Amino acid sequence: MANEDQNPKKEKISLEKKILQHPTAINIFVDGYDDIFSDFDARQYEVRALSDDFLLEAKKASHEKQPTDLELVFFVPSKERNANHEKIIRSRLSKHFKKHFQQLKETRKNVTKKGYALLAVGVIIMFITSYILFYNHEKDFFLNFFVVLLEPAGWFLFWEGSNMIFFGSKKETPDLEFYGKMSGCKISFESY
């Protein structure tokens, strides 16, 4: 009986030592490699969709981690370990994180460019409206109607462009930070 009581303690200490060996790591415990991937996707690991649960847990765990020396460590039961699967999974995760990081950077860049374009068009419309008002001393109905149309359009484009530049481009920041951290992290597997 005494040996049985010491065994779980020994395993627990061993596991704690393994966790402490990776102080900057995101430690994920899985029952098998399938826990990393979607249950609804039966394809091979090379192309299989990642589990939303895994991504959510990784996001939560990475929140307070610094991107330097970040490591993603999967603790897998020793009887489930397979070096070939681990190599494929490492490659798949690395590609996934890098792909999404690049996509989010591109999305932010496009939103910012569109915002600047709208802002510029808004300023041009306001300039045209001001020009018409300044130099039109005649009481021309159609010209006044045109000014009434241009004024709100100019302000709308100005404010919408400003909104996209200052707030729209920041909407993806949490995901961008997560994928930025994960795109450069080391991925390893440990037994438990």
C-alpha positions as a Markdown table, in Angstrom:
| # | Residue | x | y | z |
|---|---|---|---|---|
| 1 | Met | 0.0 | 0.0 | 0.0 |
| 2 | Ala | 2.8 | 2.4 | 0.8 |
| 3 | Asn | 4.3 | 2.0 | -2.6 |
| 4 | Glu | 1.0 | 2.7 | -4.3 |
| 5 | Asp | 0.6 | 6.0 | -2.3 |
| 6 | Gln | 4.1 | 7.1 | -3.3 |
| 7 | Asn | 3.7 | 6.4 | -7.0 |
| 8 | Pro | 1.1 | 9.1 | -7.7 |
| 9 | Lys | 3.3 | 11.6 | -5.7 |
| 10 | Lys | 6.3 | 10.6 | -7.8 |
| 11 | Glu | 4.3 | 11.0 | -11.0 |
| 12 | Lys | 3.0 | 14.4 | -9.8 |
| 13 | Ile | 6.4 | 15.6 | -8.9 |
| 14 | Ser | 7.8 | 14.4 | -12.3 |
| 15 | Leu | 5.0 | 16.2 | -14.1 |
| 16 | Glu | 5.5 | 19.4 | -12.1 |
| 17 | Lys | 9.2 | 19.3 | -12.9 |
| 18 | Lys | 8.4 | 19.0 | -16.6 |
| 19 | Ile | 6.1 | 22.0 | -16.4 |
| 20 | Leu | 8.7 | 24.0 | -14.6 |
| 21 | Gln | 11.2 | 23.2 | -17.3 |
| 22 | His | 9.1 | 25.4 | -19.6 |
| 23 | Pro | 8.5 | 28.6 | -17.7 |
| 24 | Thr | 7.4 | 30.7 | -20.7 |
| 25 | Ala | 5.3 | 27.8 | -22.1 |
| 26 | Ile | 1.6 | 27.4 | -22.8 |
| 27 | Asn | 1.0 | 24.0 | -21.3 |
| 28 | Ile | -1.9 | 22.0 | -22.9 |
| 29 | Phe | -2.9 | 18.6 | -21.6 |
| 30 | Val | -4.5 | 16.3 | -24.2 |
| 31 | Asp | -5.7 | 12.7 | -24.1 |
| 32 | Gly | -4.5 | 12.3 | -27.7 |
| 33 | Tyr | -3.6 | 14.2 | -30.8 |
| 34 | Asp | -7.3 | 14.3 | -31.9 |
| 35 | Asp | -8.0 | 16.8 | -29.1 |
| 36 | Ile | -6.0 | 19.4 | -31.0 |
| 37 | Phe | -8.3 | 19.1 | -34.0 |
| 38 | Ser | -11.9 | 19.5 | -34.8 |
| 39 | Asp | -14.1 | 16.5 | -34.1 |
| 40 | Phe | -16.1 | 17.2 | -37.3 |
| 41 | Asp | -13.2 | 17.0 | -39.6 |
| 42 | Ala | -12.0 | 13.5 | -40.4 |
| 43 | Arg | -9.2 | 14.5 | -42.8 |
| 44 | Gln | -5.5 | 13.8 | -42.1 |
| 45 | Tyr | -3.6 | 16.0 | -39.6 |
| 46 | Glu | -1.8 | 17.9 | -42.4 |
| 47 | Val | -5.1 | 19.6 | -43.5 |
| 48 | Arg | -7.5 | 19.0 | -40.6 |
| 49 | Ala | -9.2 | 22.0 | -39.0 |
| 50 | Leu | -8.0 | 22.9 | -35.6 |
| 51 | Ser | -10.4 | 22.6 | -32.6 |
| 52 | Asp | -12.1 | 25.8 | -31.5 |
| 53 | Asp | -11.7 | 24.6 | -27.9 |
| 54 | Phe | -7.9 | 24.3 | -28.4 |
| 55 | Leu | -7.6 | 27.7 | -30.0 |
| 56 | Leu | -9.7 | 29.3 | -27.3 |
| 57 | Glu | -7.6 | 27.8 | -24.5 |
| 58 | Ala | -4.4 | 28.7 | -26.3 |
| 59 | Lys | -5.7 | 32.3 | -26.6 |
| 60 | Lys | -6.5 | 32.5 | -22.9 |
| 61 | Ala | -3.2 | 31.0 | -21.9 |
| 62 | Ser | -1.2 | 33.3 | -24.2 |
| 63 | His | -2.8 | 36.4 | -23.0 |
| 64 | Glu | -0.3 | 37.2 | -20.3 |
| 65 | Lys | 2.7 | 35.5 | -22.0 |
| 66 | Gln | 5.4 | 37.5 | -23.8 |
| 67 | Pro | 6.1 | 36.6 | -27.4 |
| 68 | Thr | 9.8 | 36.2 | -26.7 |
| 69 | Asp | 10.8 | 32.6 | -26.1 |
| 70 | Leu | 7.2 | 31.5 | -26.1 |
| 71 | Glu | 6.6 | 27.7 | -26.3 |
| 72 | Leu | 3.5 | 25.6 | -26.8 |
| 73 | Val | 3.9 | 22.3 | -25.0 |
| 74 | Phe | 1.4 | 19.5 | -25.4 |
| 75 | Phe | 1.4 | 16.9 | -22.6 |
| 76 | Val | 0.3 | 13.6 | -24.2 |
| 77 | Pro | -0.1 | 10.3 | -22.5 |
| 78 | Ser | 3.2 | 8.3 | -23.1 |
| 79 | Lys | 1.3 | 5.4 | -24.7 |
| 80 | Glu | -0.3 | 7.8 | -27.2 |
| 81 | Arg | 2.9 | 9.5 | -28.4 |
| 82 | Asn | 3.9 | 9.1 | -32.1 |
| 83 | Ala | 6.9 | 11.0 | -33.4 |
| 84 | Asn | 5.6 | 11.1 | -37.0 |
| 85 | His | 2.3 | 12.5 | -35.9 |
| 86 | Glu | 4.1 | 15.1 | -33.7 |
| 87 | Lys | 6.2 | 16.3 | -36.7 |
| 88 | Ile | 3.1 | 16.7 | -38.9 |
| 89 | Ile | 1.2 | 18.5 | -36.1 |
| 90 | Arg | 4.1 | 20.8 | -35.4 |
| 91 | Ser | 4.2 | 21.7 | -39.1 |
| 92 | Arg | 0.4 | 22.1 | -39.3 |
| 93 | Leu | 0.2 | 24.4 | -36.3 |
| 94 | Ser | 3.1 | 26.5 | -37.4 |
| 95 | Lys | 1.5 | 27.0 | -40.9 |
| 96 | His | -1.9 | 27.8 | -39.3 |
| 97 | Phe | -0.5 | 30.4 | -37.0 |
| 98 | Lys | 1.7 | 32.1 | -39.6 |
| 99 | Lys | -1.2 | 32.0 | -42.2 |
| 100 | His | -3.7 | 33.7 | -39.9 |
| 101 | Phe | -1.1 | 36.2 | -38.7 |
| 102 | Gln | -0.4 | 37.3 | -42.2 |
| 103 | Gln | -4.2 | 37.4 | -43.1 |
| 104 | Leu | -5.0 | 39.6 | -40.1 |
| 105 | Lys | -2.1 | 41.9 | -40.9 |
| 106 | Glu | -3.3 | 42.2 | -44.4 |
| 107 | Thr | -6.9 | 42.8 | -43.2 |
| 108 | Arg | -5.8 | 45.6 | -40.9 |
| 109 | Lys | -3.7 | 47.2 | -43.7 |
| 110 | Asn | -6.7 | 47.1 | -46.1 |
| 111 | Val | -9.1 | 48.6 | -43.5 |
| 112 | Thr | -6.6 | 51.4 | -42.8 |
| 113 | Lys | -6.1 | 52.1 | -46.6 |
| 114 | Lys | -9.8 | 52.2 | -47.2 |
| 115 | Gly | -10.2 | 54.6 | -44.2 |
| 116 | Tyr | -7.6 | 57.0 | -45.6 |
| 117 | Ala | -9.3 | 56.8 | -49.0 |
| 118 | Leu | -12.7 | 57.7 | -47.5 |
| 119 | Leu | -11.3 | 60.4 | -45.4 |
| 120 | Ala | -9.5 | 62.0 | -48.4 |
| 121 | Val | -12.7 | 61.8 | -50.5 |
| 122 | Gly | -14.7 | 63.4 | -47.7 |
| 123 | Val | -12.2 | 66.3 | -47.4 |
| 124 | Ile | -12.3 | 66.8 | -51.2 |
| 125 | Ile | -16.1 | 66.9 | -51.2 |
| 126 | Met | -16.1 | 69.4 | -48.3 |
| 127 | Phe | -13.5 | 71.5 | -50.2 |
| 128 | Ile | -15.8 | 71.4 | -53.3 |
| 129 | Thr | -18.8 | 72.4 | -51.2 |
| 130 | Ser | -16.9 | 75.2 | -49.6 |
| 131 | Tyr | -15.7 | 76.4 | -53.0 |
| 132 | Ile | -19.3 | 76.5 | -54.3 |
| 133 | Leu | -20.6 | 78.3 | -51.3 |
| 134 | Phe | -17.7 | 80.9 | -51.4 |
| 135 | Tyr | -17.9 | 81.7 | -55.0 |
| 136 | Asn | -21.6 | 81.3 | -55.7 |
| 137 | His | -23.3 | 84.6 | -55.0 |
| 138 | Glu | -26.3 | 83.9 | -57.2 |
| 139 | Lys | -29.4 | 82.3 | -55.9 |
| 140 | Asp | -29.3 | 79.2 | -58.0 |
| 141 | Phe | -31.7 | 76.5 | -56.8 |
| 142 | Phe | -29.8 | 73.5 | -58.4 |
| 143 | Leu | -26.5 | 74.7 | -57.1 |
| 144 | Asn | -27.9 | 75.1 | -53.6 |
| 145 | Phe | -29.5 | 71.6 | -53.8 |
| 146 | Phe | -26.1 | 70.2 | -54.9 |
| 147 | Val | -24.5 | 71.8 | -51.8 |
| 148 | Val | -27.2 | 70.3 | -49.6 |
| 149 | Leu | -26.3 | 66.9 | -51.0 |
| 150 | Leu | -22.6 | 67.3 | -50.8 |
| 151 | Glu | -22.3 | 68.6 | -47.3 |
| 152 | Pro | -23.5 | 65.5 | -45.4 |
| 153 | Ala | -21.8 | 63.2 | -47.9 |
| 154 | Gly | -18.5 | 65.0 | -47.1 |
| 155 | Trp | -19.0 | 64.8 | -43.4 |
| 156 | Phe | -20.1 | 61.1 | -43.6 |
| 157 | Leu | -17.1 | 60.0 | -45.6 |
| 158 | Phe | -14.8 | 62.1 | -43.3 |
| 159 | Trp | -16.1 | 60.5 | -40.1 |
| 160 | Glu | -16.4 | 57.0 | -41.6 |
| 161 | Gly | -12.8 | 57.1 | -42.8 |
| 162 | Ser | -11.6 | 58.4 | -39.5 |
| 163 | Asn | -13.6 | 55.6 | -37.7 |
| 164 | Met | -11.9 | 53.0 | -39.9 |
| 165 | Ile | -8.5 | 54.4 | -39.3 |
| 166 | Phe | -8.7 | 54.8 | -35.6 |
| 167 | Phe | -11.1 | 52.1 | -34.5 |
| 168 | Gly | -11.8 | 49.7 | -37.4 |
| 169 | Ser | -8.2 | 48.7 | -37.8 |
| 170 | Lys | -7.9 | 48.0 | -34.1 |
| 171 | Lys | -10.8 | 45.5 | -34.0 |
| 172 | Glu | -8.6 | 42.6 | -34.9 |
| 173 | Thr | -5.9 | 43.5 | -32.4 |
| 174 | Pro | -6.5 | 40.6 | -29.9 |
| 175 | Asp | -6.4 | 38.0 | -32.6 |
| 176 | Leu | -3.5 | 39.7 | -34.3 |
| 177 | Glu | -1.5 | 39.7 | -31.0 |
| 178 | Phe | -2.4 | 36.0 | -30.4 |
| 179 | Tyr | -1.4 | 34.8 | -33.9 |
| 180 | Gly | 1.7 | 37.1 | -33.8 |
| 181 | Lys | 2.8 | 35.4 | -30.6 |
| 182 | Met | 2.0 | 31.9 | -31.8 |
| 183 | Ser | 3.5 | 32.3 | -35.3 |
| 184 | Gly | 7.0 | 32.4 | -33.7 |
| 185 | Cys | 6.6 | 30.0 | -30.9 |
| 186 | Lys | 8.3 | 26.7 | -30.5 |
| 187 | Ile | 6.0 | 23.6 | -30.4 |
| 188 | Ser | 6.9 | 20.6 | -28.4 |
| 189 | Phe | 5.4 | 17.4 | -26.9 |
| 190 | Glu | 6.0 | 15.9 | -23.5 |
| 191 | Ser | 4.8 | 12.6 | -22.0 |
| 192 | Tyr | 2.7 | 12.3 | -18.9 |
